[in-house]
Amino acid sequence: MIRKLFVRLTHWEYWPFSVLYFPVFLYYGWLVLKHRSFFFFTAANPSIKFGGMFGEKKSDIFRLIPGEYLPKTVLISKGDIERASFLAEQIGFPLIAKPDIGERGTWVKKISNHEEVKKYANSCPVDFLLQEMATHPIELGVFYVKKPGEKGRVTSIVKKEFLYVIGDGKQTIMELLKESDRALLTANLKSDFLKMNADKVPADGEQILIEPIGNHCRGTKFLDDNHEIDDELHVAFNKLADQIPDFYFGRFDLKCDSYEDLKQLKNFKILELNGAGSEPGHIYQPGYSLWKAYRSIFWHLAVLSDISAQNRKRRHSYWSFRQGFNMWKSHRRYNRLLANS
C-alpha cells in the first residue's frame, strides 16, 4: 500500500480525474461564462449526440464513417444470446465486445470462443457491440481539429504499448507483474488470464501480453508520438474527416500497419471515433511535464470553444441547460449500472 501510494503521488498520470482536472474545471467555467452556456461544446460536432462529450452511441458514430475504414462491427441488444452467437461466428474469433455507450474500457473484453460470447451476452447489462479484432500491429490515438470552412490538422498522436512482462526463466507471471509500478496500479489481478496463468514461469526473454485492451486505466502505456506529425498526415486526415459529416473535433482510435500506410489511408482500421470529450493522449507519456500537459489540454479546450462558437453562427445551437443536465443525469445512472453489474 505504501509503494502504491508513493507511485501514485509521484506520477501524475495516475492521479484521480477530479484532482488532475481541477484547474481545467476552472478554465471550463470561464468558457461557460464566455458562451453563456454550460453545454456550448454540443455544437462542436453537430452530427454526434452531445457533441461527443459523453453518452453517445458508438454504433451511431460508425454509421457516419465509410465502411472501408472500419472493422466488422455489429450491434447486439442486451441479452440477445442467440444473435450474439450467430454474428460472432460470422465475424470470427477472436473479437472484441464492448458496450455501445461506454468509456475508459468498462466492460470491454476480448472474446475467444462461443462460450465466452454467451457468457458476455448473458451478463452485459446494456446493448453492446461485437467488433472484429483488428490485427494491424500499431495502435494509435490521433487527435484532429478543424475549424468550419478551414483545413484541419492533426494535433496529437499517442502510441499505445500494451501491458506485458518479460520472463527471466525463474519468476512466475504474477511475481513479474508485482515488480512493475504500472501493473501495481492498473492491472486486474483477478482477470481470467491471470487466473489461468499467474503461476506459469515464462522462458528467459519471453514476452507475455497481460492486457489486450488499449486503455490507460488497464495498464497500457501511452507514448508521445507527435514527432510523426507532418504535412502528409494533415492531408490524409483532412481527406478522412471530410468524409464524416459535421465532424470537427476529436480523436481517432485506430490500428495501422505503418505511418507510411496511414498517410495514404490504407492498411488501417478505425476502432472508435471520440468527440468533444477526447483528450490529447500523448500527455500521458511517462515523465511528461504536468505543466506542458495542462497547456495542451487548455489549448484544445480553446479550440473546442472556437469551433463551437463558429458552428453556432452556422445555426447549430447549443443544448439548453435542462437538456444537458438531463443528459448528465442519465449518463451517471448508466455508468452506475455498468459499474455495479
C-alpha positions as CSV (number, residue, x, y, z in Angstrom):
1,M,0.0,0.0,0.0
2,I,2.8,2.4,0.8
3,R,4.5,1.7,-2.5
4,K,1.2,2.2,-4.4
5,L,0.7,5.5,-2.6
6,F,4.2,6.7,-3.4
7,V,3.9,5.8,-7.1
8,R,0.6,7.5,-7.4
9,L,1.7,10.7,-5.7
10,T,4.9,10.9,-7.8
11,H,3.4,10.1,-11.2
12,W,0.6,12.5,-12.0
13,E,-0.7,10.2,-14.8
14,Y,-2.2,8.1,-12.0
15,W,-3.9,11.0,-10.2
16,P,-7.7,10.8,-9.8
17,F,-9.5,12.6,-12.6
18,S,-11.1,15.2,-10.2
19,V,-7.7,16.1,-8.8
20,L,-5.9,16.3,-12.2
21,Y,-8.6,18.2,-13.9
22,F,-9.3,20.7,-11.1
23,P,-7.5,23.6,-12.9
24,V,-9.3,22.5,-16.1
25,F,-12.7,22.8,-14.4
26,L,-11.8,26.4,-13.6
27,Y,-10.9,27.2,-17.2
28,Y,-14.0,25.5,-18.4
29,G,-16.0,27.7,-16.0
30,W,-14.6,30.7,-17.8
31,L,-15.6,29.3,-21.1
32,V,-19.1,28.7,-19.8
33,L,-19.3,32.4,-18.9
34,K,-17.9,33.4,-22.3
35,H,-20.5,31.3,-24.2
36,R,-23.3,31.9,-21.7
37,S,-23.9,28.1,-21.9
38,F,-22.8,25.2,-19.8
39,F,-23.1,22.9,-22.8
40,F,-21.5,25.0,-25.6
41,F,-19.5,22.0,-26.7
42,T,-22.6,20.3,-28.1
43,A,-22.2,22.4,-31.2
44,A,-18.7,21.2,-31.9
45,N,-19.7,18.1,-33.8
46,P,-23.3,18.6,-34.8
47,S,-23.7,15.1,-36.2
48,I,-22.7,13.4,-32.9
49,K,-25.1,13.4,-29.9
50,F,-23.9,15.8,-27.2
51,G,-21.0,16.8,-29.4
52,G,-19.3,13.5,-28.4
53,M,-18.6,14.7,-24.8
54,F,-20.1,11.5,-23.3
55,G,-23.2,9.3,-23.7
56,E,-23.0,9.0,-27.5
57,K,-23.6,5.6,-29.1
58,K,-20.7,4.1,-30.9
59,S,-23.0,2.4,-33.4
60,D,-24.4,5.8,-34.4
61,I,-20.9,7.2,-35.0
62,F,-19.8,4.2,-37.0
63,R,-22.7,4.9,-39.4
64,L,-21.0,8.3,-40.2
65,I,-17.7,6.6,-41.2
66,P,-17.2,4.9,-44.6
67,G,-17.3,1.2,-44.0
68,E,-13.9,0.6,-45.7
69,Y,-12.2,2.2,-42.7
70,L,-14.0,0.1,-40.0
71,P,-13.5,-3.5,-38.7
72,K,-16.7,-5.6,-39.0
73,T,-18.9,-4.4,-36.2
74,V,-22.5,-5.4,-35.2
75,L,-24.9,-4.1,-32.6
76,I,-26.4,-6.6,-30.2
77,S,-29.4,-5.9,-27.9
78,K,-29.0,-6.6,-24.2
79,G,-29.5,-10.3,-23.5
80,D,-29.8,-11.5,-27.1
81,I,-27.5,-14.5,-26.8
82,E,-28.7,-16.2,-30.0
83,R,-28.0,-13.2,-32.2
84,A,-24.6,-12.6,-30.5
85,S,-23.6,-16.3,-31.1
86,F,-24.6,-16.2,-34.7
87,L,-22.9,-12.9,-35.6
88,A,-19.8,-13.8,-33.6
89,E,-19.4,-16.8,-35.9
90,Q,-19.8,-14.6,-38.9
91,I,-17.1,-12.1,-37.7
92,G,-14.7,-14.8,-36.5
93,F,-12.7,-15.3,-33.3
94,P,-11.0,-13.6,-31.5
95,L,-13.2,-10.5,-31.4
96,I,-13.9,-7.5,-29.1
97,A,-17.1,-7.0,-27.1
98,K,-17.9,-3.6,-25.7
99,P,-20.9,-1.5,-24.6
100,D,-22.5,0.6,-27.3
101,I,-22.2,3.5,-24.9
102,G,-19.0,3.3,-22.8
103,E,-15.8,4.8,-21.7
104,R,-12.5,4.1,-20.0
105,G,-12.6,0.4,-21.1
106,T,-15.5,-0.6,-18.8
107,W,-16.9,-3.9,-19.9
108,V,-14.5,-4.1,-22.9
109,K,-13.4,-7.7,-23.3
110,K,-11.5,-9.9,-25.8
111,I,-13.7,-12.8,-26.7
112,S,-12.1,-16.0,-27.9
113,N,-14.8,-18.6,-28.3
114,H,-18.6,-19.3,-28.3
115,E,-18.8,-19.9,-24.5
116,E,-17.3,-16.5,-23.8
117,V,-19.7,-14.9,-26.2
118,K,-22.7,-16.5,-24.4
119,K,-21.3,-15.5,-21.0
120,Y,-20.8,-11.9,-22.1
121,A,-24.2,-11.6,-23.8
122,N,-25.9,-13.1,-20.7
123,S,-24.1,-10.8,-18.2
124,C,-23.7,-7.4,-20.0
125,P,-26.4,-5.1,-18.6
126,V,-26.7,-2.9,-21.8
127,D,-26.7,-3.1,-25.6
128,F,-23.2,-3.9,-26.9
129,L,-21.0,-4.3,-29.9
130,L,-19.1,-7.2,-31.3
131,Q,-16.2,-6.0,-33.3
132,E,-13.6,-7.8,-35.4
133,M,-10.3,-7.7,-33.8
134,A,-8.0,-5.7,-36.0
135,T,-4.6,-7.3,-36.4
136,H,-2.6,-4.3,-37.5
137,P,0.5,-4.0,-35.2
138,I,0.4,-0.3,-34.3
139,E,-2.4,1.2,-32.2
140,L,-2.7,5.0,-32.1
141,G,-4.9,7.8,-30.9
142,V,-4.8,10.6,-33.5
143,F,-6.3,13.9,-32.4
144,Y,-7.8,16.0,-35.2
145,V,-9.2,19.5,-35.2
146,K,-10.8,21.6,-38.0
147,K,-12.4,25.0,-37.8
148,P,-15.5,25.3,-40.0
149,G,-14.6,26.4,-43.5
150,E,-10.9,25.7,-43.0
151,K,-8.5,22.8,-43.4
152,G,-7.9,20.8,-40.3
153,R,-4.8,19.3,-38.8
154,V,-3.5,16.6,-36.5
155,T,-2.6,18.0,-33.1
156,S,-1.6,14.9,-31.1
157,I,-0.6,11.3,-31.6
158,V,-0.4,8.8,-28.8
159,K,1.1,5.4,-29.5
160,K,-0.1,2.6,-27.2
161,E,2.1,0.0,-25.6
162,F,0.1,-2.8,-24.0
163,L,0.8,-4.1,-20.6
164,Y,3.3,-7.1,-20.7
165,V,6.0,-8.8,-18.8
166,I,9.3,-10.3,-20.0
167,G,10.2,-13.7,-18.5
168,D,13.5,-14.4,-16.8
169,G,13.1,-18.2,-16.6
170,K,12.7,-18.1,-12.8
171,Q,9.8,-15.9,-11.7
172,T,6.1,-16.5,-12.3
173,I,4.0,-14.1,-14.3
174,M,2.4,-12.8,-11.1
175,E,5.8,-12.2,-9.5
176,L,7.0,-10.3,-12.6
177,L,3.8,-8.2,-12.5
178,K,4.4,-7.2,-8.9
179,E,7.7,-5.7,-9.8
180,S,6.0,-3.3,-12.2
181,D,4.8,0.0,-10.8
182,R,2.3,0.3,-13.7
183,A,0.9,-3.1,-13.1
184,L,0.7,-2.4,-9.4
185,L,-1.7,0.4,-10.0
186,T,-3.6,-0.7,-13.1
187,A,-3.5,-4.5,-13.7
188,N,-6.6,-6.5,-13.0
189,L,-5.1,-9.3,-10.9
190,K,-8.4,-11.2,-10.9
191,S,-8.7,-11.3,-14.7
192,D,-9.5,-14.6,-16.4
193,F,-6.0,-14.6,-18.0
194,L,-4.2,-14.3,-14.6
195,K,-6.5,-16.9,-13.0
196,M,-5.2,-19.4,-15.6
197,N,-1.6,-18.2,-16.0
198,A,-0.4,-16.4,-12.9
199,D,1.8,-19.3,-11.7
200,K,3.4,-20.0,-15.1
201,V,7.1,-19.3,-15.4
202,P,7.9,-17.6,-18.8
203,A,11.1,-18.5,-20.5
204,D,14.0,-16.1,-20.3
205,G,13.3,-13.2,-22.7
206,E,9.8,-14.4,-23.4
207,Q,7.2,-11.6,-23.7
208,I,3.8,-12.2,-22.2
209,L,0.9,-9.9,-23.1
210,I,-1.2,-9.3,-19.9
211,E,-3.8,-6.9,-21.2
212,P,-5.0,-6.8,-24.8
213,I,-7.3,-3.7,-24.4
214,G,-5.6,-0.4,-25.0
215,N,-6.9,1.7,-22.2
216,H,-4.6,3.7,-19.8
217,C,-6.6,2.6,-16.8
218,R,-5.9,-1.0,-17.8
219,G,-2.2,-0.7,-17.8
220,T,-1.5,0.5,-21.4
221,K,1.5,2.8,-21.6
222,F,0.7,6.0,-23.6
223,L,3.7,7.2,-25.6
224,D,4.1,10.7,-27.2
225,D,4.5,10.2,-31.0
226,N,3.9,13.8,-32.0
227,H,7.2,13.7,-33.9
228,E,5.4,11.7,-36.6
229,I,3.1,14.7,-37.4
230,D,3.8,16.2,-40.8
231,D,2.1,17.7,-43.8
232,E,1.3,14.3,-45.3
233,L,-0.5,13.3,-42.2
234,H,-2.5,16.5,-42.1
235,V,-3.6,16.0,-45.7
236,A,-4.6,12.4,-45.1
237,F,-6.7,13.2,-42.1
238,N,-8.4,16.0,-43.9
239,K,-9.4,13.6,-46.6
240,L,-10.7,11.2,-43.9
241,A,-12.5,13.8,-41.8
242,D,-14.1,15.3,-45.0
243,Q,-15.9,12.0,-45.4
244,I,-17.5,12.3,-41.9
245,P,-20.5,14.7,-41.9
246,D,-20.1,17.7,-39.5
247,F,-17.1,16.3,-37.6
248,Y,-14.6,19.0,-36.4
249,F,-13.0,17.9,-33.1
250,G,-12.0,14.6,-31.7
251,R,-9.7,11.6,-31.6
252,F,-9.5,8.6,-33.9
253,D,-8.5,5.5,-32.1
254,L,-7.1,3.2,-34.8
255,K,-4.7,0.4,-35.7
256,C,-2.4,0.6,-38.7
257,D,0.5,-1.3,-40.3
258,S,2.7,1.8,-40.5
259,Y,2.7,5.6,-40.6
260,E,3.6,5.4,-44.3
261,D,0.4,3.4,-45.0
262,L,-1.7,5.6,-42.7
263,K,-0.6,8.7,-44.7
264,Q,-2.1,7.0,-47.7
265,L,-5.2,5.9,-45.9
266,K,-4.5,2.3,-46.4
267,N,-4.0,-0.8,-44.2
268,F,-5.7,0.7,-41.1
269,K,-8.9,0.4,-39.2
270,I,-10.8,2.9,-37.0
271,L,-11.7,1.2,-33.7
272,E,-13.5,4.3,-32.3
273,L,-14.1,7.9,-33.0
274,N,-14.4,10.2,-30.0
275,G,-15.7,13.7,-30.0
276,A,-15.7,16.7,-27.6
277,G,-14.7,14.6,-24.6
278,S,-11.4,13.5,-26.2
279,E,-8.1,14.0,-24.6
280,P,-4.7,14.5,-26.4
281,G,-3.4,11.2,-25.2
282,H,0.3,12.0,-25.7
283,I,0.3,13.9,-22.5
284,Y,0.3,10.6,-20.5
285,Q,3.8,9.7,-21.7
286,P,5.6,8.7,-18.6
287,G,7.7,11.6,-17.3
288,Y,5.8,14.2,-19.4
289,S,5.7,17.6,-17.7
290,L,2.4,18.3,-15.9
291,W,2.5,22.0,-17.0
292,K,3.0,21.0,-20.6
293,A,0.1,18.7,-20.2
294,Y,-2.1,21.5,-18.9
295,R,-1.1,23.7,-21.8
296,S,-2.1,21.1,-24.3
297,I,-5.5,20.5,-22.6
298,F,-6.2,24.2,-22.3
299,W,-5.2,24.8,-26.0
300,H,-7.5,22.0,-27.1
301,L,-10.4,23.4,-25.0
302,A,-9.8,26.8,-26.5
303,V,-10.1,25.3,-30.0
304,L,-13.2,23.4,-28.9
305,S,-14.7,26.7,-27.8
306,D,-13.9,28.4,-31.1
307,I,-15.3,25.6,-33.2
308,S,-18.5,25.6,-31.1
309,A,-18.9,29.3,-31.5
310,Q,-18.4,29.2,-35.2
311,N,-20.9,26.3,-35.6
312,R,-23.4,28.2,-33.6
313,K,-23.1,31.1,-36.1
314,R,-23.9,28.4,-38.7
315,R,-27.1,27.7,-36.9
316,H,-26.1,24.7,-34.8
317,S,-27.5,25.6,-31.5
318,Y,-26.1,24.8,-28.0
319,W,-28.1,22.4,-25.9
320,S,-30.2,24.1,-23.2
321,F,-29.2,23.7,-19.5
322,R,-32.2,21.4,-19.0
323,Q,-31.3,19.2,-21.9
324,G,-27.6,18.9,-20.9
325,F,-28.4,18.3,-17.2
326,N,-30.8,15.5,-18.0
327,M,-28.2,14.0,-20.3
328,W,-25.6,14.2,-17.5
329,K,-28.0,12.5,-15.0
330,S,-28.9,9.8,-17.5
331,H,-25.2,9.1,-18.2
332,R,-24.4,8.9,-14.4
333,R,-27.2,6.3,-14.0
334,Y,-25.9,4.4,-17.0
335,N,-22.3,4.3,-15.6
336,R,-23.6,3.1,-12.2
337,L,-25.4,0.3,-14.0
338,L,-22.1,-0.8,-15.7
339,A,-20.1,-0.4,-12.6
340,N,-22.5,-2.4,-10.4
341,S,-23.1,-5.3,-12.8
